[in-house]
């Protein structure tokens, strides 16, 4: 009988399908159990605990634990927690058998983008799963052999007794594994053609979409549904729309994750950001009885205004009754409620004369263009108000520069060398020739040489300086932090470390900042914004402690951005800096969450766009624009800001040409 690490295999319980239950209805329209966590860390720990419980139960019974494992950024937190459990608590993986979901085709196992390499670097090299128990589909086989390999993969799963626990992520096309739209519950491990959205999402790992393989080998939906337990994990606002579809829409072939509704023991683990589009989170009054706090009532009134197409002060009792808000009317009354919400929003519209003046301000920009894309209007207003502004560019942005931009800049240096140094030595020209030869020899998706990475960083730096010059600042106002976590030469970054935090803390101490502008846009599909946020959060907490900050001066809350407006300063002597959270190129703050709306005139918006134009390497065609939006970054900023203004106008607030939105907090949520 075949064995795994010396343990006899179990018979496969194929007689009992795992997908016979009726749709889940605990939260009205939700058709599968969903657990919502306040942050990704808590989610990762709970998922890891589930894995640990399974392993230890199987070990106690003298049995093997069979895991189905995913790749991608989402499960990394789970793997890190399992590694910690192994190192610090003795969690033993010697009786664990693993089957990974998928692999690109063609793909050599040692390639940077290979899932074989990903799993070893992020998990297997750090725990004691026996080598012979690790199974990952091969992407390096001739296509004629893949069908046989796929069938053998299925047989190996059955010989192991089936998968006990399957961990899954979800793609923005709704795929689980690489089961793209059109997949069905009858599908087994097979070769599949990748969807356009999937390839665009993967473009960052391959440096350009054209280098992303067009095919992959993946477990089928049927293989996944055979697992005894399934946990799908999703984090981040960019996953919220597809999570809602997977949870609330009926099973369908366009979103393969919807088939998990058919499983007897499948659960979605999502953080609050990924859950934000669920009905129970976005419009809970449609599915359950709501405790009508001021925040909830405000959100409902804004929603009702949009639903009816009426300004807030034009809403009447019949509007509330027709939209199932009877108890809200009963609790608050129509006119008093609408007046309170309207006045609350009106006070949040803040013109330049009410913004900080002659203060010390640090603007943190994760990439070298996030400052002008996300808050160019605010940046110009702060400069006009005489503030001492420092723009801190946290990463060098080098991976987002095309090779042809390097060639163009080097050719400029070469052609202008006689002007720069007439009769000078030829060492520079020889060096340029060497770099150009290296580029010629560069293979698709290969990491740049150190010299090329530096040149690409300098291209982004000079663009950043040119952009803030439009705003009235100069090179002396720019700080290029070049944080270590980013400097991998790849889109996938190292974890935030002490060195990253210390760089931010040193800047805070050096500037003595009283106002910090921070990217609160956690929808960045490449994760850089989230990682920069983590570093700033840790540094700000230490900085606040050193200043004698008083957390009790803040209103309470659960840490979610939706509660951020309740964290404003309550004591005038609080020394901690005020944090202004802006959002980036992917979305804007919702009207009910924003604390400050800065109106922009047509001239203000045109100046902002002029500054964005200075980022020439990102103009016309950005290397990593994101999968769903073909607009240039200046177009996104323009459309987002004008849409915010239109939304405020529709609510009955004073009309303006465009507007930027911010959330202000003393403690970062």
Long-range contacts (C-beta under 8 A, 24 or more apart in sequence): 2-159, 4-64, 4-97, 4-130, 4-132, 4-133, 4-160, 5-64, 5-94, 5-95, 5-97, 5-130, 5-132, 5-133, 7-62, 7-63, 7-64, 7-95, 9-64, 9-159, 9-160, 9-161, 10-63, 10-64, 10-160, 10-161, 10-162, 11-161, 12-157, 12-158, 12-159, 12-161, 12-162, 13-161, 13-162, 14-158, 14-162, 14-226, 17-225, 17-226, 18-225, 18-226, 18-227, 18-228, 18-263, 18-264, 18-265, 19-185, 19-225, 19-259, 19-262, 19-263, 19-264, 20-262, 20-264, 21-262, 21-263, 21-264, 23-250, 23-261, 24-261, 27-278, 27-279, 27-280, 27-287, 27-288, 28-279, 28-280, 28-286, 28-287, 28-288, 29-248, 29-279, 29-287, 30-247, 30-248, 30-278, 30-279, 30-280, 31-247, 31-248, 31-249, 31-250, 31-261, 32-246, 32-247, 32-260, 32-261, 32-263, 32-266, 32-267, 32-268, 33-266, 33-267, 33-268, 34-247, 34-267, 34-268, 34-270, 34-275, 34-278, 35-267, 35-268, 35-269, 35-270, 36-270, 36-271, 36-272, 36-275, 36-281, 37-269, 37-270, 37-271, 37-272, 38-271, 38-272, 38-558, 38-559, 38-560, 39-271, 39-272, 39-559, 40-77, 40-235, 40-236, 40-271, 41-77, 42-271, 43-77, 43-233, 43-235, 43-269, 43-270, 43-271, 44-77, 44-78, 44-80, 44-81, 44-233, 45-81, 46-269, 47-78, 47-81, 47-167, 47-231, 47-233, 47-269, 48-78, 48-81, 48-82, 48-85, 50-165, 50-229, 50-231, 51-78, 51-82, 51-165, 51-167, 52-82, 52-85, 52-91, 54-164, 54-165, 54-229, 55-91, 55-92, 55-93, 55-95, 55-96, 56-91, 58-95, 58-164, 59-92, 59-95, 63-95, 64-95, 64-96, 64-97, 64-160, 64-161, 65-95, 65-96, 65-97, 65-164, 65-165, 66-96, 66-97, 66-98, 66-99, 66-157, 66-160, 66-161, 66-162, 66-163, 66-164, 66-165, 67-96, 67-97, 67-98, 67-99, 67-163, 67-164, 67-165, 67-166, 67-167, 68-98, 68-99, 68-100, 68-101, 68-163, 68-165, 68-166, 68-167, 68-168, 68-219, 68-224, 68-227, 69-98, 69-99, 69-100, 69-101, 69-119, 69-123, 69-167, 70-100, 70-101, 70-167, 70-168, 70-169, 70-177, 71-100, 71-101, 71-102, 71-115, 71-118, 71-119, 71-169, 72-169, 73-492, 73-527, 74-169, 74-233, 74-234, 74-235, 75-167, 75-169, 75-233, 76-122, 78-167, 78-233, 79-122, 79-123, 80-122, 80-495, 82-123, 82-127, 83-123, 83-126, 83-127, 86-126, 86-127, 86-128, 87-126, 91-127, 92-128, 93-127, 93-128, 93-129, 94-128, 94-129, 94-130, 96-129, 96-133, 97-133, 97-135, 97-160, 98-129, 98-133, 98-134, 98-135, 99-135, 99-136, 99-153, 99-156, 99-157, 99-160, 99-163, 99-219, 100-135, 100-136, 100-137, 101-137, 101-168, 101-176, 101-177, 101-178, 101-218, 101-219, 101-224, 102-137, 102-177, 102-178, 102-216, 102-217, 102-218, 102-219, 103-136, 103-137, 103-138, 103-139, 103-216, 103-217, 104-139, 104-212, 104-213, 104-215, 104-216, 105-139, 105-141, 105-143, 105-146, 105-191, 105-213, 105-215, 105-216, 105-217, 106-139, 106-140, 106-213, 107-139, 107-140, 107-213, 108-139, 108-140, 109-138, 109-139, 109-140, 111-445, 112-205, 112-445, 112-446, 112-447, 112-490, 113-202, 113-205, 113-206, 113-445, 114-139, 115-139, 137-189, 137-217, 137-218, 137-219, 138-217, 139-213, 139-216, 139-217, 143-191, 146-191, 146-217, 147-190, 147-191, 149-217, 150-188, 150-189, 150-190, 150-191, 150-217, 151-189, 153-189, 153-219, 154-188, 154-189, 154-223, 157-223, 157-226, 162-226, 162-227, 162-228, 163-223, 163-226, 163-227, 163-228, 164-227, 164-228, 164-229, 165-227, 165-228, 165-229, 165-230, 165-231, 166-224, 166-227, 166-229, 166-230, 166-231, 167-231, 167-232, 167-233, 168-224, 168-230, 168-231, 168-232, 168-233, 168-257, 168-260, 169-232, 169-233, 169-234, 170-232, 170-234, 170-239, 170-242, 170-243, 170-246, 170-257, 171-197, 171-198, 171-201, 171-242, 172-197, 172-201, 172-238, 172-239, 172-242, 172-627, 172-628, 173-197, 173-198, 173-242, 173-255, 174-242, 174-245, 174-246, 174-254, 174-255, 174-256, 174-257, 174-258, 175-256, 175-257, 176-221, 176-224, 176-232, 176-256, 176-257, 176-260, 177-218, 177-219, 177-220, 177-221, 177-224, 178-216, 178-217, 178-218, 179-218, 179-219, 179-220, 179-221, 179-224, 179-256, 180-256, 181-253, 181-254, 181-255, 181-256, 182-253, 182-254, 183-220, 183-221, 183-253, 183-256, 184-221, 184-222, 184-253, 185-221, 185-222, 185-225, 185-259, 185-262, 186-220, 186-221, 186-222, 187-220, 187-221, 187-222, 187-223, 188-219, 188-220, 188-222, 188-223, 189-217, 189-218, 189-219, 189-220, 189-223, 190-217, 190-218, 190-220, 191-215, 191-216, 191-217, 192-216, 192-217, 192-218, 197-627, 197-628, 200-626, 200-627, 201-525, 201-627, 203-623, 203-624, 204-399, 204-491, 204-525, 204-526, 204-624, 205-445, 205-490, 205-491, 205-492, 206-444, 206-445, 207-399, 207-444, 207-445, 207-491, 207-623, 208-444, 208-445, 208-623, 210-444, 211-444, 211-445, 221-256, 221-259, 224-260, 225-259, 225-260, 225-262, 225-263, 227-263, 228-265, 229-265, 229-266, 230-260, 230-263, 230-265, 230-266, 230-267, 231-266, 231-267, 231-269, 232-257, 232-260, 232-266, 232-267, 232-268, 232-269, 233-268, 233-269, 233-270, 234-268, 234-269, 234-270, 234-271, 234-274, 235-270, 235-271, 235-273, 235-274, 236-271, 236-273, 236-274, 236-522, 236-523, 236-530, 237-273, 237-274, 237-276, 237-522, 237-523, 237-586, 237-587, 238-523, 238-524, 238-525, 238-586, 239-270, 239-273, 239-274, 240-273, 240-274, 240-275, 240-276, 240-277, 240-278, 241-277, 243-268, 243-270, 243-274, 243-275, 243-277, 243-278, 244-277, 244-278, 244-279, 247-278, 248-278, 248-279, 272-560, 273-522, 273-523, 285-324, 285-325, 285-328, 286-324, 289-327, 290-327, 290-328, 292-327, 292-328, 292-331, 292-332, 294-340, 295-562, 295-563, 295-565, 295-566, 295-592, 297-328, 297-331, 297-332, 297-337, 297-341, 298-341, 298-344, 298-592, 299-592, 300-325, 300-328, 301-337, 301-338, 301-341, 302-341, 302-345, 302-591, 302-592, 302-651, 305-650, 305-651, 305-652, 306-647, 306-650, 309-650, 311-650, 311-651, 311-652, 312-338, 312-341, 312-342, 312-345, 312-651, 312-652, 313-338, 313-339, 313-342, 313-652, 314-652, 342-651, 342-652, 342-653, 345-591, 345-648, 345-651, 345-653, 346-653, 346-654, 348-594, 348-595, 348-596, 348-597, 349-597, 349-599, 349-648, 349-653, 349-654, 349-659, 350-596, 350-597, 350-598, 351-598, 351-599, 352-381, 352-384, 352-385, 352-598, 355-381, 355-382, 355-385, 355-598, 356-382, 356-385, 356-387, 356-514, 356-515, 357-385, 357-386, 357-387, 358-385, 358-386, 358-387, 358-388, 359-387, 359-388, 359-514, 359-515, 360-387, 360-388, 360-390, 360-511, 360-512, 360-513, 360-514, 360-515, 361-387, 361-388, 361-389, 361-390, 361-513, 361-514, 361-515, 361-516, 361-517, 362-389, 362-390, 362-391, 362-392, 362-507, 362-508, 362-511, 362-513, 362-515, 362-516, 362-517, 363-389, 363-390, 363-391, 363-392, 363-517, 364-392, 364-394, 364-504, 364-516, 364-517, 364-518, 364-519, 364-532, 364-536, 365-391, 365-392, 365-393, 365-394, 365-464, 365-519, 366-394, 366-395, 366-519, 366-524, 366-528, 366-529, 366-532, 366-584, 367-393, 367-394, 367-395, 367-397, 367-400, 367-460, 367-528, 368-393, 368-395, 368-396, 368-397, 368-460, 368-461, 368-463, 368-464, 368-615, 369-397, 369-460, 369-463, 369-464, 369-467, 369-612, 369-615, 369-618, 369-633, 370-519, 370-529, 370-584, 370-585, 371-464, 371-467, 371-468, 371-517, 372-467, 372-468, 372-470, 372-471, 372-608, 372-611, 372-612, 372-614, 372-615, 373-584, 373-585, 373-612, 373-633, 373-634, 373-636, 373-637, 374-519, 374-521, 374-582, 374-583, 374-584, 374-585, 374-637, 374-660, 375-517, 375-582, 375-660, 375-662, 376-471, 376-607, 376-608, 376-609, 376-611, 376-612, 376-637, 377-598, 377-600, 377-604, 377-605, 377-608, 377-641, 377-658, 377-660, 378-517, 378-580, 378-582, 378-598, 378-660, 378-662, 379-468, 379-471, 380-471, 380-472, 380-604, 380-607, 380-608, 381-598, 383-471, 383-472, 383-473, 384-472, 387-515, 388-511, 389-473, 389-477, 390-477, 390-478, 390-479, 390-507, 390-511, 390-513, 391-464, 391-468, 391-473, 391-477, 391-478, 391-479, 392-479, 392-481, 392-504, 392-507, 393-460, 393-461, 393-464, 393-478, 393-479, 393-480, 393-481, 394-481, 394-483, 394-486, 394-504, 394-532, 394-535, 395-481, 395-482, 395-483, 395-486, 395-528, 395-532, 396-456, 396-457, 396-460, 396-461, 396-480, 396-482, 396-486, 396-487, 397-456, 397-457, 397-460, 398-448, 398-453, 398-454, 398-456, 398-457, 398-460, 399-456, 399-489, 399-490, 399-491, 399-623, 399-624, 400-460, 400-617, 400-618, 400-622, 400-623, 400-624, 401-456, 401-459, 401-460, 401-617, 401-623, 402-617, 402-623, 403-439, 403-442, 403-452, 405-456, 405-459, 405-616, 405-617, 406-435, 406-439, 406-452, 406-455, 406-456, 406-459, 407-436, 407-439, 409-455, 409-459, 410-435, 410-436, 410-455, 447-489, 447-490, 448-489, 453-487, 453-489, 457-482, 459-617, 460-615, 460-617, 463-614, 463-615, 463-616, 463-617, 463-618, 464-615, 466-614, 467-611, 467-612, 467-614, 467-615, 468-611, 469-614, 470-607, 470-610, 470-611, 470-614, 471-607, 471-611, 479-507, 481-507, 483-532, 483-535, 485-531, 485-535, 486-528, 491-526, 491-624, 493-527, 493-528, 493-531, 496-531, 496-534, 496-535, 496-538, 500-535, 501-535, 501-538, 501-539, 501-542, 502-539, 503-535, 504-535, 504-536, 504-538, 504-539, 504-540, 505-539, 505-542, 505-543, 508-539, 508-540, 508-543, 508-577, 509-543, 509-546, 513-577, 514-577, 514-578, 515-577, 515-578, 515-580, 516-540, 516-577, 516-578, 516-579, 516-580, 517-579, 517-580, 517-582, 517-662, 518-579, 518-580, 518-581, 518-582, 518-668, 519-581, 519-582, 519-583, 519-584, 520-561, 520-581, 520-582, 520-583, 520-589, 520-663, 521-582, 521-583, 521-584, 521-585, 521-586, 521-587, 523-583, 523-584, 523-586, 523-587, 524-584, 524-585, 524-586, 525-586, 525-626, 525-627, 526-624, 529-584, 533-668, 536-668, 537-668, 540-576, 540-577, 540-579, 540-668, 541-667, 541-668, 543-576, 543-577, 544-575, 544-576, 544-577, 544-667, 547-575, 547-576, 548-575, 549-574, 549-575, 549-576, 549-666, 550-574, 550-576, 551-667, 553-666, 554-666, 554-667, 557-669, 559-669, 560-669, 561-593, 561-663, 561-669, 562-592, 562-593, 563-669, 564-593, 564-595, 564-663, 564-664, 564-665, 564-669, 565-593, 565-595, 565-663, 565-664, 567-665, 567-666, 567-667, 567-669, 568-595, 568-664, 568-665, 568-666, 569-666, 574-666, 576-666, 576-667, 578-664, 578-665, 578-666, 579-664, 579-665, 579-666, 579-667, 579-668, 580-662, 580-663, 580-664, 581-662, 581-663, 581-664, 581-665, 581-668, 582-660, 582-661, 582-662, 583-661, 585-626, 585-633, 585-636, 585-637, 586-626, 586-629, 586-636, 587-640, 588-640, 588-641, 588-643, 588-644, 588-660, 588-661, 589-661, 589-662, 589-663, 591-644, 591-647, 591-648, 591-651, 591-661, 593-663, 594-661, 594-662, 594-663, 595-662, 595-663, 595-664, 596-661, 596-662, 596-663, 596-664, 597-644, 597-648, 597-659, 597-660, 597-661, 597-662, 598-659, 598-660, 598-661, 598-662, 599-645, 599-654, 599-656, 599-657, 599-658, 599-659, 600-641, 600-645, 600-656, 600-657, 600-658, 600-659, 600-660, 601-656, 601-657, 601-658, 602-657, 602-658, 604-657, 604-658, 605-638, 605-641, 605-642, 605-657, 605-658, 608-637, 608-641, 609-634, 609-637, 609-638, 612-637
